[in-house]
Amino acid sequence: GLIHQAMKAAAGDDDSTINGKEANNKNIVRDGKWAVGAARIEEEFNIECWGLVEGGHDYDRLNCSIQMHAASFLAQTVAQSRVA
């Protein structure tokens, strides 16, 4: 249903690998900040090693944050509507 769609939306922007256990726990959609960190782990490691490219990495960070928080918001909204 919609929770599945939210997880697909989150995974669509994920350049790093988020394993199945994490996805099954729905951490991706419950906590937008956690999801951003999980999705950006590989990229942030590369930035630490090679440096930040302005106009590239900063836009990627912003885009990832928007995508993950939107997916999280959708999932939380669906979950709350089921309770109500």
Secondary structure by P-SEA (a helix, b strand, c coil): caaaaaaaaaaccccccccaaaaaaccccccaaaaaaaaaaaaaaaaaacccccccaaaaaaaaaaaaaaaaaaaaaaaaaaac
